[in-house]
Amino acid sequence: MAPTGPPVPQKSVEDEIESILQERIMVLDGGMGTMIQQHALTEEDFRGHEFKDHSRPLKGNNDLLSITQPDIICDIHKEYLLSGADIIETNTFSSTRIAQADYGLEHLAYRLNRVSAEVARKAADIVTAQTGIRRYVAGAMGPTNRTLSVSPSVERPDYRNITFDELVEAYTEQAKGLLDGGVDILLVETIFDTANAKAALFALQMLFEDEYASRPIFVSGTIVDKSGRTLSGQTGEAFVISVSHSKPLCIGLNCALGAVEMRPFIETIGKCTAAYIICYPNAGLPNTFGGYDETPEVTAKHIKNFALDGLVNIVGGCCGTTPAHIRKIAEAVKFCKPRVPQSLSQGYMLLSGLEPFRIGPYTNFVNIGERCNVAGSRKFAKLIMAGNYEEALSVAKLQVEMGAQILDINMDDGMLDGPTAMSRFCNLISSEPDIAKVPLCIDSSNFSVIEAGLKCCQGKCIVNSISLKEGEEDFLEKARKIKLYGAAVVVMAFDEVGQATETETKIAICSRAYHLLVEKVHFNPNDIIFDPNILTIGTGMEEHNLYAINFINATKTIKETLPGARISGGLSNLSFSFRGMDAIREAMHGVFLYHAIKYGMDMGIVNAGNLPVYDDIHKELLQLCENLIWNKDPDATEKLLHYAQNHAQGGKKVVQTDEWRKGSVEERLEYALIKGIEKYVTADTEEARLNQEKYPRPLNVIEGPLMNGMKIVGDLFGAGKMFLPQVIKSARVMKKAVGHLIPYMEKEREERRAKQGSTEEEDPYQGTIVLATVKGDVHDIGKNIVGVVLGCNNFSAPSS
């Protein structure tokens, strides 16, 4: 007897589906509700015998038909399968206890899902046997009729009628029923609020870790209009970033739009994910009666164009589509090649609020706004303690306006209920798009407070922080939880012995933590941020003198030896011994950052907008700070205190004087641009314009003193001596000055046309230059400045 060899391992469902997706475009079914409507079922049909005495009306509860009319549902499934669908969805879009509560049937949630899965499984198995082609069942998990990111009360923007934990519980119950009923795939679909979807994904990942063999996850969002955003305000790319931690096999869009309207958003999603793309639009847009008029031929034509252009891997239909639509779609894509998933750029940390934020190899220093911290801002703490959360939002808004690209939130105070305070403030932020557009950094030494914040955020956050202080088991448990929430993490250089102060200890602790995260938790290295501890210098204690140097040297080694990891730190700690001496503290921060960034520091918790320009620091103060930070002078602390007493009103911030106003108009304009002072710029710009001898044309004012000022700003920024918040302030001043000159430039153009006797509409521009950066990229500000410059030089400069 010949040896049989080792048994061939069985392919997982995910491997099986992925191998098909690499060969051809798969087809999903169409609308279940559309087909149910065609049966014109009555209230009695929905009730069946079991629910004939139920106290509430049940007509319209389509999911209940899996119990009361299973043959109808099974036949609909078979129609879709025989029309060419590879995958059918269970009749469970509203089968959570949350949605079923409207009908008084929340107690049926598990049963509804299990029975619906069994009906779909039966239909798939029958058609598989008939045709010899394997068919799959996707467990449909709808968004529920509640939302975590939007308040149902206009008067109370922080109020929510559902919690993350309640959603997780409901989705867990639904998923158990679907899995016990035999589904192959879990499809989290029609996502209008990413926070709800994250709760569903959290539930699935927990089930796969603890109770069930894993199944492929499909995720499908819903873009509600041509803005390209979900109902809760996220862009397509931000949505992808927010759910990618669950490693979906497929990600895409369904519902709300027809294929034509959906196309640009499918293209966007395809460019920012390595997953396969699923797309199942409605049959066009609804007519005035809520019906759908788009024929199967038209829908199929649009989807075929998607396929020919390499945009999709799975296609199907949503509202208004029927087996006739699916048949035409299946025929249309039969010989089209599937989309090849993209290999995304490595080395990027991807975060999101309502908008995406990418931190890559060439991203400048990232400002994490520090003022929404009850321990670090007296104003913020006072407002929170008084319960004036709405006014506290103004602190957050100002931080973003001043250039904070990430917002740190900390509610650690013994007088506060930390989890409640964190939840309330994060919910309020969700109601303010100007703040919610940036990612949040949930900051607490209490992990329950961190979890409370994560449960309120639809975007991808940063957790600040965890450490090895309580040992490896505690560290790994928290890291696994953070990964389930889909957040990045800050790890403090702290272990069971204590806080690392020496360079070698910082490196050793961070290296140990990195390998635990990557090898045991399978954490994405690009989602790891180390804080090697910025500790206080200038205390008068000799053992503290090397703290700044130790941080900088540790930063360099960590960046060289731990691939993907980023470095952050709380800047205010450095100068804590000079508390109350704002001028000294800000100078120390500016000097420290100037050097630390060169050694690899990527981001820091700073007071956005209050960082001085390195070259603007008074030369004597600059040298004193250099000596203190680099420990060049044993008397540096005493000398700095002496300087504070003699030069800066006891070390407090010097009130800005108008001494600079005595200079020439050119000097004033340049000074205003570099310092970001808007107060006088209109008057100074007008003064320069009126000097016809020196500036015959308004354009000459722009090309002269205004551009000279911006050139200095650019040089300082390029040299790392000026930071993004300061550049933003400069750009605002430039925009205001140019805005004053534009009417005069337009008047000049009209006069020239009249003089030439031209009556034809002329192209007023020398040419068109299109500017583009990645949405949410830090270089947007540079692009906008270039756009202003080109506009001033008579070019049309559209940007995206």
Disulfide bonds with the S-S distance in Angstrom:
none
